[in-house]
Amino acid sequence: MTMPHVDPERLAALLGPHAHTCRRAITGQEGIALPAFMDHHLHLHLVNEHALPARGIAAALDLGGDPAYFARRPKRGIPYVAYAGAFLTVPGGYPTFQPWAPAQIVHMVTSASADPGVSGGARTSVDEMADAGAAVIKVALNSAAGPVFDRPTLDAVIAAAHARSLPVVAHVEGDGMAELAVDAGADTIAHTPFTERVDEELIARAVDAGQRWISTLTINEDPAIAIENLGRFAAAGGTVLYGTDLGNGPRGAGLLVEELHALHEAGVRGPALVTALTDPWPLPHPETGVATFVSGPPPADEAAIPEWLGAATVVPTEELTPHEP
């Protein structure tokens, strides 16, 4: 079946300037190509990573895993994986004692020491993750589950990470944790704040600081608070990244249509939704060896995009040729 002509201006308005019609050289399928999609929050030790590309995910950011495993893992191949290494937390802090969190993915920071080689010191803890190849540093700020960093220690961790040119991703959960992450200068929030409504002043400060928020809206039974917070953050000009926290709960590996619907509900729609999926942060450059392919014509309107993207898969760019009607 030959795909009907698609107006390039309509396609750009619907899916952004990088969308184009194409044909798969091997199968002959005609459809739409987009840049490679990335899940900015998952846990590979809980996910079948080999299933990700077939369902649209070409790159992933692991936000809590065994740094020794990642240091040994082959660097080539799809999905391309960047990682934080272990959660940095305090003794007794989240995710200690969580059934899904083996000891290898939790690292205790016991002091604000900036001296190299001090066991449990802030600088040494960051250095251990950085030396294992971490692309970001993950800190746990979950007052709902246990103790959290005091401000001097958190400041020391963030300073040590920035000295290694690594951004800091904060898990925030519980009253005041989003404010703590913003005040301390965390670069990214691992989950849209979901346990409290974030006020307009704090959102403005997060946006002004250039903070990124990873969506993960549908990890909650009731995502209403997170959707409302993310909607206001996006409307204020904040950078939104698609992320799912895959491994958290019984969900299939790959692109999650329910997360796309929640992003659409939050106002992250059309080209903005595609941008959240294709932003390569924290990778140094976009993945260009592969692309996202969806067979057939584009969706009829923005509201249909989440379901339409559910058929996305990862293909080598060399397999795609421009569509000629």
C-alpha positions as CSV (number, residue, x, y, z in Angstrom):
1,M,0.0,0.0,0.0
2,T,1.4,3.4,-1.0
3,M,1.3,6.1,1.6
4,P,-0.6,9.2,0.5
5,H,1.3,12.5,0.1
6,V,2.1,14.2,3.4
7,D,2.4,18.0,3.5
8,P,5.8,18.8,5.0
9,E,4.6,21.9,6.7
10,R,1.8,20.0,8.4
11,L,4.2,17.3,9.4
12,A,6.6,19.8,11.0
13,A,3.7,21.5,12.8
14,L,2.5,18.1,14.2
15,L,5.8,16.4,15.1
16,G,8.6,19.0,14.8
17,P,11.1,20.0,12.1
18,H,13.1,16.7,12.1
19,A,10.1,14.5,11.1
20,H,10.2,13.3,7.5
21,T,8.5,10.7,5.3
22,C,10.6,7.7,4.4
23,R,10.8,4.2,3.1
24,R,12.5,1.2,4.7
25,A,14.9,-0.2,2.1
26,I,14.7,-3.8,3.3
27,T,10.9,-4.1,4.0
28,G,9.6,-1.5,1.6
29,Q,7.4,0.0,4.4
30,E,6.6,3.6,4.1
31,G,6.2,5.8,7.1
32,I,7.6,8.6,9.3
33,A,11.1,8.9,10.6
34,L,12.1,10.8,13.8
35,P,15.3,11.2,15.7
36,A,16.2,8.4,18.1
37,F,14.1,8.2,21.3
38,M,15.6,8.1,24.8
39,D,14.2,7.0,28.1
40,H,15.8,9.3,30.7
41,H,15.0,7.1,33.7
42,L,15.1,3.4,34.1
43,H,16.9,0.6,36.0
44,L,18.5,-2.0,33.7
45,H,18.9,-4.6,36.3
46,L,15.1,-4.8,36.5
47,V,14.4,-4.5,32.7
48,N,14.9,-6.6,29.6
49,E,17.1,-4.1,27.9
50,H,17.2,-6.1,24.7
51,A,13.4,-5.6,24.2
52,L,13.8,-1.8,24.3
53,P,14.7,-1.1,20.6
54,A,11.8,-3.1,19.1
55,R,9.5,-0.9,21.0
56,G,11.1,2.4,20.1
57,I,13.8,3.1,22.7
58,A,17.3,3.6,21.3
59,A,19.1,5.1,24.3
60,A,18.6,5.0,28.0
61,L,19.8,6.6,31.2
62,D,20.1,4.2,34.1
63,L,19.5,6.1,37.3
64,G,20.6,3.5,39.9
65,G,22.7,0.5,39.1
66,D,25.9,-1.4,40.0
67,P,28.8,0.8,38.8
68,A,31.1,-2.2,38.4
69,Y,28.6,-3.8,36.0
70,F,28.4,-0.7,33.9
71,A,32.1,-0.2,33.9
72,R,32.4,-3.7,32.3
73,R,29.4,-3.4,30.0
74,P,30.2,-3.1,26.3
75,K,30.0,0.6,25.2
76,R,28.6,-0.1,21.7
77,G,25.3,-1.3,20.6
78,I,21.6,-0.4,20.9
79,P,20.2,0.6,23.3
80,Y,23.1,3.0,24.1
81,V,23.2,3.3,27.8
82,A,24.5,6.2,30.0
83,Y,24.3,5.7,33.8
84,A,24.6,7.2,37.2
85,G,26.1,4.2,39.0
86,A,24.9,3.7,42.5
87,F,22.4,6.0,44.4
88,L,24.3,8.3,46.7
89,T,22.4,8.4,50.0
90,V,23.0,8.6,53.8
91,P,23.1,5.7,56.2
92,G,19.6,4.4,56.5
93,G,18.4,6.6,53.6
94,Y,16.4,5.6,50.5
95,P,16.7,3.2,48.8
96,T,18.4,1.1,51.5
97,F,16.4,-1.9,52.4
98,Q,14.2,-1.7,49.4
99,P,13.5,-5.2,48.0
100,W,14.5,-4.1,44.4
101,A,17.7,-2.4,45.5
102,P,20.7,-4.8,46.0
103,A,23.6,-3.5,48.0
104,Q,25.7,-2.8,44.9
105,I,23.4,0.0,43.8
106,V,23.4,1.9,47.1
107,H,26.4,4.0,48.2
108,M,26.6,5.6,51.6
109,V,28.0,9.1,52.0
110,T,28.9,9.7,55.6
111,S,30.7,13.0,55.6
112,A,31.0,16.3,53.6
113,S,34.7,15.7,53.3
114,A,36.2,17.2,50.1
115,D,39.5,15.4,50.6
116,P,40.3,12.7,48.1
117,G,40.4,9.1,49.4
118,V,38.3,9.7,52.5
119,S,36.1,6.6,52.7
120,G,32.4,7.8,52.7
121,G,33.4,11.4,52.0
122,A,31.4,13.4,49.5
123,R,34.3,13.8,47.1
124,T,35.4,10.2,47.2
125,S,31.9,9.0,46.7
126,V,31.5,11.1,43.6
127,D,34.9,10.1,42.3
128,E,34.1,6.4,42.6
129,M,31.0,6.8,40.3
130,A,32.9,9.1,37.9
131,D,35.8,6.8,37.7
132,A,33.4,4.0,36.8
133,G,32.2,6.0,33.8
134,A,29.1,7.7,35.3
135,A,27.5,10.4,33.1
136,V,25.5,11.8,36.0
137,I,25.5,11.6,39.8
138,K,22.3,10.4,41.5
139,V,21.3,11.6,45.0
140,A,18.4,10.4,47.0
141,L,16.3,13.0,48.8
142,N,13.4,10.9,50.1
143,S,12.2,12.1,53.5
144,A,9.2,9.9,53.2
145,A,11.4,6.8,53.4
146,G,14.2,7.8,55.9
147,P,16.9,10.3,56.6
148,V,18.3,12.5,53.8
149,F,21.4,14.6,53.3
150,D,22.0,17.6,55.5
151,R,22.7,20.7,53.5
152,P,26.5,20.9,53.9
153,T,26.9,17.3,52.8
154,L,24.5,17.7,49.8
155,D,26.4,20.9,48.9
156,A,29.7,19.0,49.0
157,V,28.3,16.2,46.8
158,I,27.0,18.6,44.2
159,A,30.3,20.6,44.2
160,A,32.3,17.4,43.8
161,A,30.1,16.3,40.9
162,H,30.3,19.7,39.2
163,A,34.1,19.6,39.6
164,R,34.1,16.4,37.6
165,S,31.7,18.1,35.0
166,L,28.9,15.8,36.0
167,P,25.3,16.9,36.4
168,V,23.4,15.9,39.5
169,V,20.0,14.1,39.4
170,A,18.0,14.2,42.5
171,H,15.2,11.8,43.5
172,V,12.8,14.0,45.5
173,E,10.0,12.6,47.6
174,G,8.4,14.1,50.6
175,D,7.6,17.6,51.9
176,G,10.3,20.2,51.0
177,M,12.5,17.8,49.0
178,A,11.9,19.6,45.7
179,E,12.8,22.9,47.3
180,L,16.0,21.3,48.8
181,A,17.0,20.1,45.3
182,V,16.4,23.5,43.8
183,D,18.2,25.4,46.6
184,A,21.2,23.1,46.5
185,G,21.6,23.4,42.8
186,A,20.7,19.9,41.6
187,D,20.6,20.0,37.8
188,T,17.8,17.5,37.2
189,I,14.9,16.0,39.2
190,A,14.5,12.3,38.5
191,H,10.7,12.3,38.9
192,T,8.3,15.2,38.5
193,P,7.5,16.1,42.1
194,F,4.5,13.8,43.0
195,T,4.1,14.0,46.7
196,E,3.4,17.8,47.0
197,R,2.2,20.7,44.9
198,V,5.2,22.9,44.0
199,D,4.4,26.6,44.2
200,E,4.9,29.0,41.4
201,E,7.9,30.7,43.0
202,L,9.8,27.5,43.2
203,I,9.0,26.5,39.7
204,A,10.2,29.9,38.5
205,R,13.5,29.4,40.3
206,A,13.9,25.8,38.9
207,V,13.3,27.2,35.4
208,D,15.7,30.1,35.9
209,A,18.4,27.7,37.1
210,G,17.9,25.6,33.9
211,Q,16.8,22.5,35.8
212,R,15.4,19.6,33.9
213,W,12.5,17.5,35.1
214,I,12.2,13.8,34.0
215,S,8.5,13.0,33.7
216,T,7.9,9.5,35.2
217,L,4.2,10.5,35.6
218,T,2.7,7.1,35.5
219,I,4.7,5.4,38.2
220,N,2.0,6.6,40.6
221,E,-1.5,5.2,40.9
222,D,-2.8,8.8,41.0
223,P,-0.6,11.0,38.8
224,A,-2.7,14.1,39.2
225,I,-0.2,16.0,41.4
226,A,2.7,15.2,39.1
227,I,0.8,16.1,36.0
228,E,-0.3,19.4,37.4
229,N,3.2,20.3,38.6
230,L,4.8,19.3,35.3
231,G,2.2,21.3,33.3
232,R,3.1,24.5,35.2
233,F,6.8,23.8,34.9
234,A,6.5,23.2,31.1
235,A,4.3,26.3,30.7
236,A,6.9,28.4,32.5
237,G,9.6,27.3,30.0
238,G,11.1,24.3,31.9
239,T,12.9,21.5,30.1
240,V,11.0,18.3,30.2
241,L,12.5,14.9,29.5
242,Y,10.7,11.7,28.8
243,G,11.3,9.1,31.5
244,T,9.5,6.1,32.9
245,D,11.4,4.6,35.8
246,L,11.0,1.2,34.0
247,G,11.7,-1.6,36.4
248,N,9.4,0.1,38.9
249,G,6.3,-2.2,38.7
250,P,5.2,-4.7,36.1
251,R,5.4,-2.8,32.9
252,G,6.7,-3.9,29.5
253,A,10.1,-2.7,28.3
254,G,10.0,0.0,25.6
255,L,8.0,3.2,24.9
256,L,5.1,3.6,27.3
257,V,2.0,4.9,25.6
258,E,0.4,5.7,29.0
259,E,3.4,8.0,29.8
260,L,2.9,9.8,26.5
261,H,-0.8,10.3,27.3
262,A,0.1,11.7,30.7
263,L,2.6,14.1,29.1
264,H,0.0,15.2,26.6
265,E,-2.4,15.8,29.5
266,A,0.3,18.0,31.2
267,G,0.5,20.1,28.0
268,V,3.7,18.6,26.6
269,R,2.2,17.9,23.2
270,G,3.1,17.6,19.5
271,P,6.6,18.9,18.8
272,A,7.2,19.4,22.5
273,L,6.4,15.8,23.2
274,V,8.9,14.7,20.5
275,T,11.5,17.0,21.9
276,A,11.1,15.3,25.4
277,L,11.6,12.0,23.7
278,T,14.6,13.0,21.5
279,D,16.6,15.3,23.8
280,P,19.9,13.4,24.1
281,W,20.8,14.8,27.6
282,P,23.2,13.8,29.2
283,L,24.8,12.2,26.2
284,P,27.4,14.5,24.5
285,H,25.6,14.3,21.2
286,P,22.4,12.7,19.7
287,E,22.5,9.1,18.6
288,T,22.6,9.4,14.8
289,G,23.3,5.8,13.7
290,V,19.7,4.9,14.3
291,A,16.3,6.5,14.0
292,T,12.7,6.1,15.1
293,F,10.4,4.7,12.5
294,V,6.6,4.5,12.5
295,S,4.9,2.7,9.6
296,G,2.1,4.5,7.7
297,P,0.9,8.1,7.6
298,P,1.3,10.5,10.5
299,P,-1.5,10.8,13.0
300,A,-4.5,13.0,12.3
301,D,-3.9,15.4,15.1
302,E,-1.9,16.0,18.3
303,A,-4.3,14.0,20.5
304,A,-3.6,10.9,18.4
305,I,0.2,11.1,18.7
306,P,0.6,9.0,21.9
307,E,-1.2,6.0,20.5
308,W,0.5,6.4,17.1
309,L,3.9,6.4,18.7
310,G,3.1,3.1,20.3
311,A,4.0,1.5,17.0
312,A,7.5,3.1,16.9
313,T,10.6,0.9,16.5
314,V,14.3,1.6,16.1
315,V,16.0,1.2,12.7
316,P,19.4,2.0,11.3
317,T,19.4,5.3,9.6
318,E,21.1,3.7,6.5
319,E,18.0,1.6,6.1
320,L,15.8,4.7,5.5
321,T,15.4,6.5,2.2
322,P,13.4,9.6,1.5
323,H,9.8,8.8,0.5
324,E,9.0,9.5,-3.1
325,P,5.2,9.6,-3.7
